Amino acid sequence: MSDRTTWLLCTLAFVAVGGIDSASSAHSAEYDFNRDIRPILSNHCFQCHGPDEQKREGGLRLDVAQSATATLESGAIAVVPGDLHQSAMMERILSDDDSLLMPPAEINKPLTETQKEILKKWIADGARWSDHWAFTPVSRPDVPQQNSLWIRNDIDRFVLEELVQHDWQPVEEEGPRILVRRLYLDLLGLPPSPAEVESFVHDDRDDAYEQMVEELLASPHFGERMALQWLDASRFADTNGYHLDNGRDMSAWRAWVIKAYNDNMPFDQFTIEQLAGDLLQNATETQLIATGFHRNHMINFEGGAIPDEYHNAYIVDRVNTTGAVWMGMTVACAQCHDHKYDPLTQREYYQLYAFFNNIDEKGLDGNQGNAQPLLRLPTSDQQQRLSAIASEMTALNESLGQVSDGPETEAATNNIKEQLASLQKEKDGLESAVPSTMVMRERAEMRDTFVLERGQYDQIKDKVVPAVPSFLPAIEVQADSRQSLNRLDLAKWLVRADHPLTARVAVNRLWQSLFGIGLVKTVEDFGSQGEQPSNHALLDWLAAEFVNPSVEGLNQPEIHAWDIKHMIRLMVTSATYRQTSRVSPESYARDPENRWLARGARFRLPAELLRDQALAVSGLLKQNVGGPSVSPYQPDGLWQELSSRGDSKNWTAQEFTQSHGDDLYRRGMYTFWKRTSPPPMMTTFDAPDRETCTLQRSRTNTPLQALVLMNDPVFVEAARKMAEKVLQEESTSRDARLSLAMQLVTARPPSATELEVLQRMIEDFSKEYADAEKAAELLKVGEAPVLWQDATELAAWTMLCSALLNLDEVVTRN
């Protein structure tokens, strides 16, 4: 076994108990504070010796060099650079006396021997400190001068540089059929048709792949794919949550998000309009709709709710969501006390809180403040009829005033009054049917904001005004401005070119959506407790490119600052993205999570895409974009235990009413989302409940998931319609039909061995479903009509298609 192999095995063993960064550097002569030292101090020491002043022990703060190297009240110095013997920290870390040992046994965070050696070597070499990497300004790194025929753009140069350092090489490009399926799923969330696959495979243009990328970026379904992850981040749902969990309609906001992505709205504008569109000068209706982002939180309609308590809860949710989505920070940790790991004080938390404390709401139910203001969105027909009614009523009132007195006019008067009453009734009915959406609106009079003791809404302390954390760039304020800062100032501050977090956080999430895992794995935490970037230089280069793209010599569409499509185009046209996902056992053991990007990404499709794929290959999918949420199949009784007893029909979303017709087959992102009972198929495949912001879905693998794919009505029905599509193929050859079925779901024809297996399967299923009753039982699932007359044949092919839809290759994005 070579020394390098031994080193790698040691590293992998350390990953299981600590982290790859510190372990890998244990064999290095020099240490990077952020990569190697800070994670150890943060995990084991910051709880008592970090930013939280109230919990700090002995006056020692180890996240700041000045404190760590200063003389403490005891006379000791925790860290004396270059001198292990005089460094009290190492004396305590290495102590055999349990009363002196650090970290204390009761914390249950002992240091490993490897970690102790790293700290010893670091101090002996001079104990160099540096600011946390994510809080330092983004600067464009020099592009590595790697030369290789493999390289397609600058992303690859950064990746190859990292691979060379690990004595590794990338793998070959994925085959065209799998590559086109990968691209369709990533950019549209839909599988390619066999015709689309063949078109690409036989396209001999040098830039065929790049042209396909452009076509997909221009598709209206691109916005749907991108919006799906934004719905998780924004905690979008169709109900309010809490005990009644009654309905709401925010579909207009969802449609705004889809259109924003399709229009390639710059991310800075995307940010500003959602956080503060109502504060823009002459705000348009669409800019008001955009502010629904911070109306997506849960709302309490309980009669006994305390308004001040829930008003506080809504603001806290907005602060925490804003911190996670745009700054990648766990700001919620500072709601009750100073952050224990990052330099965010409790006072600074409530200064952020103050930005959201002047919204026009009262914390009560929708009719009394909390869901207001509502922006009414009448359709053109509704608006036309309401205008006509108003004109008719005006004319009738004028006529009523002109009617003279006397018995002979009583009938005419009564007739006019009856017409007015009828029109008023029609008007009331029309207005109640006009859709609306929740938006933001600022109060004229500023509310006072206070630090809250331990985050309790009724335990006020010091008064604060809107401000941003001191460890980040100062917010720009007009020198002659006497007006307090507002949400618009905050939004503009977040997308300033010199903000160290926003661009890094945004491109990291884009990377996660295409590669399965972010360059920073902890996409929601860029702080001290978060994971270090697997390729810091690449992350910063992408962030710099996002804010200020360098487009000289590029034959591409117009590119601008904060250009989302430009960043996605760069990522998917890289050689890194195009690599095959096939992996040898040796390579997998070396890098199981593919953090070094020496192969293509491979991960299971999100819940919504699994459903969309099945509907698409079956021909059932209805691809109209936008519109209200729908209610496809789900088991009976799921909402029953959650509904308001006795009067459930008086509350929306208390009784489940299944959709029919085309609404059964809309994309998964339009499925009605009840917070206390999310769609069961979605939750089985790890979709969040949408009660709070989610930036990274978990991926589990359970037997229940296989049962859903085999038995959920939507998948059984999709298998039946897919079977009909295959049976209606021009060729009546069994092999041709089997080949088509395989291509529909995998984008490739079956191998000879696979074809033999499929032939045996269809023979076995044909025998099994010769039983007419058994065939009929299978074929009655779903509302789509049965179009193939031979029940036995259709049932057999339905089961074969169901098996194909369950293939690991099919439920996985390869």
Residue pairs with C-beta under 8 A, 6 or more apart in sequence:
4 167
7 27
8 590
10 23
11 20
11 23
11 24
12 589
12 590
14 20
14 22
14 23
14 26
14 112
14 114
15 23
17 112
18 112
18 114
18 115
19 39
19 531
20 595
21 35
21 36
21 39
21 532
22 35
22 36
22 39
22 40
22 114
22 115
22 118
23 114
25 31
25 32
25 35
25 36
25 118
26 114
26 117
26 118
28 36
29 125
30 125
31 37
31 118
31 121
31 122
31 125
31 128
32 130
33 122
33 128
33 129
33 130
34 130
34 132
34 133
34 532
35 532
36 118
36 122
37 118
37 119
37 122
38 63
38 132
38 528
39 528
39 532
40 111
40 115
40 118
40 119
41 49
41 62
41 63
42 50
42 63
42 341
42 528
42 529
43 109
43 529
44 103
44 109
44 111
44 115
45 62
45 102
45 103
46 62
46 63
46 340
46 341
46 528
47 55
47 107
47 109
47 340
48 55
48 56
48 57
48 103
48 107
49 56
49 57
49 58
49 60
49 61
49 62
49 63
50 56
50 61
50 62
50 63
50 340
50 341
50 528
51 61
51 63
51 338
51 339
51 340
51 341
51 342
51 343
51 344
51 345
52 337
52 338
52 339
52 340
53 338
53 345
54 337
54 338
55 337
55 338
55 340
58 72
58 73
58 74
59 67
59 72
59 73
60 67
60 68
60 72
60 78
61 67
61 68
62 68
62 78
62 79
62 89
63 343
63 528
65 129
68 78
68 79
68 89
68 129
69 77
69 78
69 79
69 80
69 81
69 127
70 77
71 77
72 78
72 88
76 88
77 86
77 87
77 88
78 87
78 88
78 89
79 87
79 89
79 123
79 127
80 86
80 87
80 123
80 127
81 123
81 126
81 127
81 128
82 123
82 124
82 125
82 126
82 127
83 123
84 90
84 120
84 123
84 124
87 123
89 102
89 119
89 123
90 119
90 120
90 123
91 100
92 100
92 101
92 102
93 101
93 102
93 111
93 116
93 119
94 116
95 101
95 102
98 105
103 109
103 110
103 111
111 119
122 128
132 342
132 527
132 528
133 532
133 533
133 536
134 328
134 500
134 501
134 504
134 526
134 527
134 530
135 343
135 471
135 472
135 500
135 501
136 500
137 498
137 500
138 500
138 503
138 504
138 540
138 543
138 544
138 547
139 540
139 544
140 540
140 541
140 544
140 545
140 548
141 158
141 537
141 540
141 541
141 544
143 154
143 157
143 158
143 541
144 157
144 158
144 160
144 161
144 537
145 157
146 156
146 157
146 160
146 161
146 164
148 156
148 160
150 156
150 160
150 170
150 575
151 157
151 160
151 575
152 573
152 574
152 575
152 578
153 570
153 573
153 574
153 575
154 541
155 538
155 542
155 570
155 571
155 574
155 576
156 574
156 575
156 576
158 535
158 537
158 538
158 541
159 170
159 535
159 538
159 574
159 576
159 596
159 597
160 170
161 537
162 534
162 535
162 538
162 596
162 597
163 169
163 170
163 596
163 597
163 598
166 596
168 590
168 596
168 598
169 598
170 575
170 576
170 579
170 597
170 598
170 599
171 579
171 580
171 582
171 598
171 599
171 600
172 579
172 580
173 179
173 575
173 578
173 579
173 580
174 182
174 578
174 579
174 580
174 581
174 600
174 814
175 580
175 748
176 200
176 201
177 197
177 201
177 747
177 748
178 580
178 747
178 748
178 814
179 209
179 578
180 192
180 196
180 197
180 200
180 201
180 212
180 747
181 191
181 192
181 197
181 746
181 747
181 814
182 600
182 813
182 814
183 212
183 213
183 216
183 572
184 190
184 191
184 192
184 196
184 216
185 191
185 605
185 609
185 613
185 813
186 225
186 513
186 514
186 572
186 813
187 213
187 216
187 217
187 219
187 222
187 225
187 568
187 572
188 216
188 219
188 221
188 222
188 224
188 225
189 221
189 224
189 225
189 228
189 608
189 609
189 612
189 667
190 221
190 609
190 612
190 613
190 616
190 621
191 613
191 616
191 617
191 744
191 745
191 747
192 200
192 747
193 744
194 740
194 743
194 744
194 747
197 743
197 747
197 748
200 208
200 209
200 212
203 211
203 212
205 211
209 573
209 578
210 573
213 569
213 572
213 573
214 557
214 569
216 222
217 565
217 568
217 569
220 262
220 625
221 623
221 625
222 261
222 262
223 257
223 258
223 259
223 260
223 261
223 262
223 625
224 258
224 625
224 667
224 669
226 261
226 564
227 254
227 257
227 258
227 261
227 669
228 606
228 608
228 669
229 509
229 513
230 257
230 261
231 254
231 257
231 669
231 690
232 688
232 690
232 693
232 694
232 695
232 697
233 321
233 324
233 325
233 693
233 694
233 695
234 257
234 293
234 296
234 321
234 325
234 693
235 296
235 297
235 298
235 317
235 321
235 690
235 691
235 692
235 693
235 694
236 250
236 253
236 254
236 296
236 673
236 690
237 248
237 296
237 673
237 674
237 675
237 690
237 691
238 247
238 248
238 249
238 250
238 629
238 653
238 672
238 673
238 674
239 245
239 246
239 247
239 248
239 653
239 673
239 674
239 675
239 676
240 246
240 247
240 248
240 298
240 299
240 300
240 301
240 371
240 675
241 298
241 299
241 300
241 675
241 676
241 691
242 298
242 299
242 300
242 301
242 302
243 300
243 302
244 301
244 302
244 644
244 651
244 654
245 642
245 653
245 674
245 675
245 676
245 677
246 301
246 651
246 652
246 653
246 654
247 651
247 652
247 653
248 299
248 371
248 438
249 435
249 436
249 437
249 628
249 629
250 292
250 295
250 296
250 437
250 438
251 435
251 437
251 626
251 627
251 628
251 629
252 289
252 292
252 375
252 377
252 435
252 437
253 289
253 290
253 292
253 293
253 295
253 296
253 437
254 626
254 669
255 625
255 626
255 627
256 286
256 289
256 290
256 292
258 625
258 626
259 626
260 270
260 273
260 290
261 564
264 563
264 564
264 565
265 273
265 564
266 560
266 561
266 562
266 563
266 564
267 495
267 506
267 546
267 562
267 563
267 564
268 495
268 561
268 562
269 562
270 562
270 564
271 326
271 491
271 494
271 495
271 502
272 280
272 488
272 491
272 492
272 495
273 280
273 286
273 287
273 290
273 291
274 290
274 291
274 292
274 293
274 294
275 291
275 293
275 294
275 322
275 487
275 488
275 490
275 491
275 494
276 291
276 440
276 486
276 487
276 488
276 490
276 491
277 283
277 287
277 288
277 289
277 290
277 291
277 440
278 287
278 288
278 291
278 439
278 440
278 441
278 442
279 442
279 486
279 487
279 488
280 287
280 488
285 375
285 377
288 375
288 439
288 440
289 375
289 377
289 437
289 439
291 439
291 440
292 437
292 438
292 439
292 440
294 318
294 321
294 322
294 356
294 440
295 371
295 438
295 439
295 440
297 314
297 317
297 318
297 321
298 317
298 675
298 691
299 310
299 314
299 365
299 366
299 370
299 371
300 310
300 313
300 365
300 370
301 365
301 366
305 363
305 364
305 365
306 363
306 457
307 362
307 363
307 364
307 369
308 363
308 457
308 458
309 363
309 457
309 458
310 363
310 364
310 370
311 361
311 362
311 363
311 370
311 457
312 363
312 452
312 457
313 363
313 457
314 361
314 363
314 370
315 353
315 356
315 357
315 359
316 332
316 335
316 353
316 455
317 692
318 356
319 331
319 332
319 335
319 349
319 352
319 353
319 356
320 331
320 332
320 335
320 692
320 693
321 692
321 693
322 331
322 352
322 490
322 494
323 329
323 330
323 331
323 332
323 352
324 330
324 331
324 524
324 693
324 695
325 505
325 693
325 695
326 494
326 501
326 502
326 505
326 506
327 494
327 501
327 502
327 505
327 526
328 501
328 504
328 505
328 508
328 520
328 523
328 524
328 525
328 526
328 527
328 530
329 342
329 344
329 501
329 525
329 526
329 527
330 339
330 342
330 524
330 525
330 527
330 529
331 339
331 344
331 349
331 352
333 339
333 340
333 341
333 342
333 344
334 344
334 345
334 346
334 348
334 349
335 346
335 349
335 452
335 455
336 346
336 454
336 455
337 346
337 454
338 344
338 345
338 346
339 345
339 527
341 527
341 528
341 529
342 527
342 528
342 529
343 469
343 470
343 471
344 469
344 471
345 469
346 451
347 451
347 462
347 464
348 467
348 468
348 469
348 470
350 449
350 450
350 451
350 452
350 464
351 449
351 464
351 465
351 466
351 467
351 468
351 469
352 466
352 467
352 468
352 469
352 490
353 449
353 464
354 449
354 464
354 465
354 466
354 467
355 466
355 485
355 486
355 487
355 489
355 490
356 487
357 447
357 449
358 442
358 443
358 446
358 447
358 486
359 440
359 441
359 442
359 443
360 369
360 372
360 373
360 441
360 442
360 443
361 369
361 370
361 372
362 368
362 369
362 370
363 369
363 370
364 370
365 371
366 372
371 438
372 438
372 441
373 438
373 439
373 441
374 436
374 437
374 438
374 439
375 436
375 437
375 438
375 439
376 434
376 435
376 436
377 434
377 435
377 436
377 437
378 386
378 434
378 435
379 434
379 435
382 430
382 433
382 434
385 430
386 427
386 430
386 431
389 423
389 426
389 427
389 430
390 427
392 419
392 423
393 420
393 423
393 424
393 427
396 416
396 419
396 420
396 423
397 420
399 416
400 413
400 416
400 417
400 420
403 409
403 412
403 413
403 416
435 628
440 487
442 486
442 487
446 484
448 463
449 463
449 464
449 465
449 466
450 460
450 461
450 462
450 463
450 464
451 460
451 461
451 462
451 464
452 459
452 460
452 461
453 459
453 460
453 461
465 484
465 485
466 484
466 485
466 486
466 489
466 490
467 475
467 485
468 474
468 475
468 490
468 493
472 499
472 500
472 501
473 493
473 496
473 498
473 499
473 500
475 485
475 489
475 490
475 493
476 489
476 492
476 493
476 496
477 485
477 489
493 499
494 502
495 502
495 562
497 547
497 548
501 526
503 543
503 544
503 546
503 547
504 520
504 526
504 539
504 540
504 543
505 523
505 526
506 543
506 546
507 539
507 542
507 543
507 546
507 567
508 518
508 519
508 520
508 523
508 539
509 518
509 523
509 695
510 564
510 567
510 568
510 571
511 518
511 519
511 542
511 571
512 518
512 523
512 696
514 568
514 571
514 572
514 577
514 601
515 571
515 577
515 594
515 597
515 601
516 594
516 601
516 602
516 603
516 813
517 593
517 594
517 595
517 601
518 696
519 533
519 534
519 535
519 538
519 539
519 542
520 526
520 530
520 531
520 532
520 533
520 534
520 539
521 531
521 534
521 593
521 595
522 529
522 530
522 531
523 695
523 696
524 695
524 696
525 531
533 539
534 595
534 596
534 597
535 597
542 567
542 570
545 566
545 567
545 570
546 561
546 562
546 563
546 567
547 561
547 562
548 561
549 559
549 560
549 561
549 563
549 566
551 559
551 566
556 566
556 569
557 565
559 566
560 566
571 577
576 597
577 600
578 600
579 597
579 598
579 599
579 600
580 599
580 600
581 599
581 600
581 601
581 602
581 814
582 599
583 594
583 599
583 602
587 598
587 599
591 598
594 601
600 814
601 813
602 812
602 813
602 814
603 699
603 812
603 813
604 685
604 699
604 701
604 811
604 812
604 813
605 613
605 811
605 812
605 813
606 685
606 686
606 687
606 697
607 668
607 681
607 682
607 683
607 684
607 685
607 686
607 687
608 667
608 668
608 669
608 671
608 682
608 687
609 668
610 685
610 709
610 811
611 668
611 681
611 714
611 715
612 621
612 667
612 668
613 745
613 810
614 714
614 715
614 718
614 719
614 722
614 805
615 621
615 665
615 667
615 714
615 718
617 718
617 722
617 725
617 744
617 745
617 805
618 717
618 718
618 719
618 720
618 721
618 722
618 725
618 801
619 721
619 722
619 725
620 665
620 717
620 718
620 721
620 784
621 665
621 666
621 667
622 662
622 663
622 665
622 666
623 667
624 666
627 666
627 670
628 670
629 670
629 671
629 672
629 673
630 659
630 663
630 664
630 666
630 670
630 671
630 672
631 656
631 657
631 658
631 659
631 663
631 671
631 672
632 658
632 659
632 663
632 664
632 665
632 666
632 671
632 679
632 714
633 658
633 664
633 712
633 713
633 714
633 782
634 656
634 658
634 679
634 680
634 681
635 680
638 656
638 677
638 680
639 653
639 654
639 655
639 656
639 674
639 677
642 654
642 674
642 676
642 677
643 651
643 654
643 655
644 650
644 651
644 654
648 654
648 655
649 655
653 672
653 674
658 664
660 783
661 783
664 783
668 682
671 679
671 682
672 679
673 679
673 690
675 689
675 690
675 691
678 687
678 688
678 689
678 690
679 687
681 708
681 712
681 714
683 689
684 702
684 704
684 705
684 708
685 705
685 708
686 697
686 698
686 699
686 700
687 697
688 694
688 697
706 806
708 715
709 715
709 805
709 806
709 811
710 716
710 802
710 806
713 781
713 782
714 782
715 802
715 805
716 778
716 781
716 782
716 798
716 802
717 781
717 782
717 783
717 784
718 801
718 805
719 798
719 799
719 801
719 802
719 805
720 778
720 779
720 781
720 782
720 784
720 786
720 794
720 798
720 801
721 784
722 741
722 744
722 798
722 801
722 805
723 741
723 788
723 794
723 797
723 798
723 800
723 801
724 786
724 787
724 788
724 794
725 744
726 737
726 740
726 741
726 744
726 797
726 801
727 737
727 788
727 793
727 794
727 797
728 788
729 736
729 737
729 740
731 737
734 759
734 762
735 755
735 759
737 797
738 750
738 755
738 758
738 759
738 762
738 800
739 749
739 750
739 755
741 758
741 797
741 800
741 801
741 804
742 748
742 749
742 750
742 754
742 758
742 804
743 749
744 804
745 804
745 805
745 807
745 810
746 804
746 807
746 809
746 810
750 758
758 800
761 799
761 800
761 803
762 796
762 797
762 800
765 795
765 796
765 797
765 799
765 800
766 792
766 793
766 796
768 774
768 796
768 799
769 775
769 778
769 791
769 792
769 795
769 796
769 799
770 792
772 791
772 792
774 795
775 791
775 792
775 794
775 795
776 791
778 795
778 798
778 799
779 786
779 791
779 794
779 795
779 798
786 794
788 794
804 810
